[in-house]
Amino acid sequence: MQKAFLYIFLIILFLAGCTGNYTPRPYGYFRIELPEPHYRSVDTLQLPYSFEQSDAAKIIARSAEGEKYWIDLVYPELNASIHCSYKAIRGNLFELSEDARKYVYKHTVKADGIGETVFENPEKNVYGILYDLKGNTASSLQFVLTDSTKHFFRAALYIDNVPNKDSIAPVIEYLRKDVVQIMETFEWKR
């Protein structure tokens, strides 16, 4: 008798448990507090270029063999950095441009798409391309700037987290504004 009662109870419990609709819940992400950007000119260093940077970023000189004008803009609060490199053009503009383009398009394995925005500032003799890499890529933004005769500047944004386009999207959008500010205020000094 007890076994029959237990079976009937389990069947009723099973049938009653199946009546509700299950709704899957999306993953939640931490809220990121983004500081209000304030920009200042980066012109105190002995660099052949200048631009305006956010107060949220710190400049750290980066040394590479034979390269003395490379810097990183580090955002400690956002766990991000923009790696900036500079090369003098010595009849090799095509090679420098191709290397930068190939470096961007190496991300096609993980990228959902790559957008290119042409940038021109004839008054300051600054021309370039901003690359927006969509998806779970190692670098979400990259850009190149040149005057086509003497200077070539390349930069890439890296976030020191596992790439997840949904969770880092607000940070990338925030830093994209900083990248645009850098491009719009960029000047060659020599």
C-alpha positions in Angstrom: 0.0 0.0 0.0 2.8 2.4 0.9 4.6 1.7 -2.4 1.4 2.3 -4.4 0.9 5.6 -2.5 4.5 6.6 -3.2 4.2 5.9 -6.9 1.0 7.8 -7.2 2.5 10.7 -5.3 5.6 10.8 -7.5 3.5 10.7 -10.7 1.3 13.6 -9.4 4.5 15.5 -8.4 6.0 14.9 -11.8 2.9 16.0 -13.7 2.5 19.1 -11.5 6.2 20.0 -12.0 5.8 20.0 -15.8 3.0 22.5 -16.1 5.2 25.7 -15.7 7.0 27.3 -18.5 10.8 27.4 -18.1 12.4 30.7 -19.1 16.2 30.7 -19.5 17.9 33.7 -18.0 20.7 35.5 -19.8 24.1 35.8 -18.2 24.6 38.9 -16.1 27.6 41.0 -16.2 29.1 43.4 -13.6 28.2 47.1 -14.1 31.2 49.1 -15.2 31.5 52.6 -14.0 33.1 54.6 -16.8 34.7 57.9 -15.9 33.8 61.1 -17.6 36.6 61.7 -20.2 38.8 64.8 -19.8 41.5 65.3 -22.3 44.9 66.9 -22.2 47.6 67.3 -24.7 50.5 64.9 -24.8 53.3 67.2 -25.9 55.8 67.1 -23.0 57.5 64.0 -24.3 60.3 63.9 -26.8 58.1 62.3 -29.4 57.8 63.3 -33.1 54.0 63.5 -32.6 51.5 64.9 -30.2 47.8 64.3 -29.4 45.2 64.7 -26.7 44.7 61.8 -24.3 42.2 61.0 -21.6 43.1 61.7 -18.0 42.1 58.0 -17.3 45.2 56.8 -19.3 48.8 56.8 -18.2 51.6 57.0 -20.7 54.3 54.3 -20.3 57.3 54.3 -22.6 57.8 50.9 -24.4 61.2 49.9 -25.6 61.8 47.7 -28.6 65.0 47.0 -30.3 65.9 50.1 -32.3 62.6 51.9 -31.6 62.5 54.9 -29.3 59.1 56.5 -29.9 56.9 53.6 -28.9 54.4 54.2 -26.0 51.5 52.5 -24.3 48.4 54.4 -23.1 47.4 52.3 -20.1 43.9 52.5 -18.5 44.4 50.8 -15.1 40.8 51.1 -14.1 39.5 49.5 -17.3 42.3 46.9 -17.5 43.1 48.1 -21.1 45.9 49.6 -23.0 46.5 51.2 -26.4 49.9 50.0 -27.8 51.3 52.8 -30.0 54.3 52.4 -32.4 56.0 54.9 -34.6 58.2 54.4 -37.6 60.0 56.9 -39.8 59.2 56.4 -43.5 62.3 55.7 -45.6 60.7 54.9 -48.9 58.8 52.1 -47.3 55.3 53.5 -46.9 53.7 50.6 -48.9 55.4 48.0 -46.7 54.5 49.7 -43.5 50.9 50.1 -44.6 50.7 46.5 -45.8 52.1 45.1 -42.5 49.6 47.1 -40.5 46.7 45.9 -42.8 47.9 42.3 -42.6 48.1 42.5 -38.8 44.5 43.7 -38.6 43.2 41.0 -40.9 44.9 38.2 -39.0 41.9 38.7 -36.7 39.5 37.4 -39.3 39.6 34.0 -37.8 37.7 35.3 -34.7 36.2 38.5 -36.0 32.6 38.7 -37.0 33.5 41.7 -39.3 36.0 44.4 -39.8 35.0 47.9 -40.5 37.3 50.5 -42.0 36.8 54.3 -41.5 39.0 56.6 -43.5 40.4 59.6 -41.6 41.7 62.8 -43.2 43.0 66.0 -41.7 44.7 68.0 -44.5 45.4 71.0 -42.3 47.6 68.9 -40.0 48.8 66.6 -42.8 47.4 63.5 -41.0 45.7 60.7 -42.9 44.7 57.3 -41.7 42.3 54.4 -41.2 40.4 53.3 -38.1 39.7 49.6 -38.0 36.7 48.4 -35.9 37.0 44.6 -35.3 33.7 43.1 -34.3 33.5 39.8 -32.3 35.7 38.1 -29.8 39.0 39.4 -31.1 42.2 40.1 -29.2 42.1 43.7 -30.4 38.9 45.5 -31.0 40.2 48.8 -32.4 43.3 49.5 -34.4 44.3 52.5 -36.4 47.1 53.9 -38.5 48.1 57.5 -39.2 50.7 58.9 -41.6 51.7 62.0 -43.5 52.7 59.8 -46.5 56.3 61.1 -46.6 58.1 61.0 -43.2 55.9 59.6 -40.4 53.9 56.3 -39.8 52.0 55.8 -36.5 50.1 52.6 -35.7 48.0 51.8 -32.6 46.0 48.8 -31.3 43.6 48.6 -28.3 44.0 45.5 -26.1 41.8 44.6 -23.1 43.4 42.3 -20.6 40.4 40.0 -20.2 39.1 37.0 -22.0 37.4 38.5 -25.1 33.6 38.4 -24.7 32.0 41.0 -26.9 28.9 41.3 -24.7 30.7 42.0 -21.5 33.4 44.3 -22.8 31.2 46.2 -25.3 30.7 49.3 -23.0 34.4 49.6 -22.4 35.2 49.3 -26.1 32.7 52.0 -27.0 34.1 54.2 -24.3 37.7 53.7 -25.5 36.6 54.2 -29.1 35.8 57.8 -28.2 39.3 58.2 -26.8 40.8 56.7 -30.0 38.8 59.1 -32.2 40.0 62.0 -29.9 43.6 60.9 -30.5 43.1 60.7 -34.2 41.3 64.1 -34.4 44.0 65.9 -32.4 47.0 64.1 -33.8 49.9 66.3 -35.1 53.4 65.7 -36.4 56.0 67.8 -34.6 58.9 67.5 -37.0 
